[in-house]
Each structure stands twice: as C-alpha cells, then as structure tokens.
C-alpha cells in the first residue's frame, strides 16, 4: 500500500480512499479513513490538504491518498 500526498488535487478523485484530518482533530492529528464523495477545494493545491467530503458525510483535509495500484 502506497500513500500519496493530499496537498495536490490531481492525486484525488471521487471514490478515492483517503485519510483526512477533521477540523476538531487538527491539534491531535487524528486521521479518519474513508472514500471521497465530493472535492470541496477548487484550487489545484493547498498546503494543508485538499478539503473533501467523505461518503459518510465527514469533512476534512486530505493528509494521504491510499493507492494500492502503485
């Protein structure tokens, strides 16, 4: 299993498995794993991670994209 950075929008697509940090977990750095339902950040990159909504409804910034194909 490989992990790509979550700061580039090109690494993320709908249905991608990702690890996000939710706003209330920023201090602890606790990660939530899920699948992308919607990409909320419009810019091609963001230093703190691209903001997404997971299929579970949770919103946060992507720290890692889990890529089993690499």
C-alpha positions as CSV (number, residue, x, y, z in Angstrom):
1,X,0.0,0.0,0.0
2,X,1.4,3.4,-1.0
3,X,0.3,6.8,0.2
4,X,0.2,9.9,-1.9
5,X,0.2,13.5,-0.5
6,X,-3.2,15.1,0.0
7,X,-2.0,18.6,-1.0
8,X,-2.4,18.1,-4.8
9,X,-5.9,18.0,-6.3
10,X,-4.7,15.7,-9.1
11,X,-4.0,12.9,-6.6
12,X,-7.6,12.8,-5.5
13,X,-10.7,11.7,-7.4
14,X,-14.3,10.8,-6.5
15,X,-14.2,7.3,-4.9
16,X,-10.6,7.6,-3.8
17,X,-9.7,6.1,-0.4
18,X,-8.2,8.8,1.7
19,X,-7.1,9.7,5.3
20,X,-8.4,13.1,6.4
21,X,-8.0,15.2,9.5
22,X,-11.2,16.9,10.6
23,X,-11.2,20.4,11.9
24,X,-11.8,19.3,15.6
25,X,-8.9,16.8,15.3
26,X,-6.3,19.2,13.9
27,X,-4.4,19.5,17.2
28,X,-4.3,15.8,17.9
29,X,-3.7,14.9,14.2
30,X,-6.2,12.0,14.5
31,X,-7.0,10.7,11.0
32,X,-10.3,9.4,9.6
33,X,-10.3,6.9,6.7
34,X,-13.0,6.9,4.1
35,X,-13.9,7.3,0.4
36,X,-14.3,10.7,-1.3
37,X,-17.8,11.8,-2.2
38,X,-17.1,15.4,-3.2
39,X,-14.0,17.5,-3.6
40,X,-14.6,20.9,-2.0
41,X,-11.3,22.7,-2.7
42,X,-11.3,24.4,-6.1
43,X,-7.6,25.2,-6.3
44,X,-5.0,22.7,-7.8
45,X,-3.1,22.5,-4.5
46,X,-3.4,23.5,-0.8
47,X,-0.6,23.5,1.7
48,X,-2.8,22.0,4.5
49,X,-4.5,19.4,2.2
50,X,-7.4,19.4,-0.2
51,X,-10.8,19.7,1.6
52,X,-13.2,16.8,0.8
53,X,-16.5,15.4,1.9
54,X,-16.4,11.6,2.6
55,X,-19.3,9.2,1.7
56,X,-20.0,9.2,5.5
57,X,-20.6,12.9,5.4
58,X,-17.4,13.9,7.3
59,X,-15.5,16.8,6.0
60,X,-11.8,17.4,6.4
61,X,-8.5,18.0,4.7
62,X,-6.7,15.1,3.0
63,X,-3.4,14.1,4.5
64,X,-2.9,10.9,2.4
65,X,-4.4,9.3,-0.6
66,X,-4.3,5.5,-0.2
67,X,-3.2,4.0,-3.6
68,X,-3.0,0.2,-3.8
69,X,-2.0,0.4,-7.5
70,X,1.5,1.9,-7.1
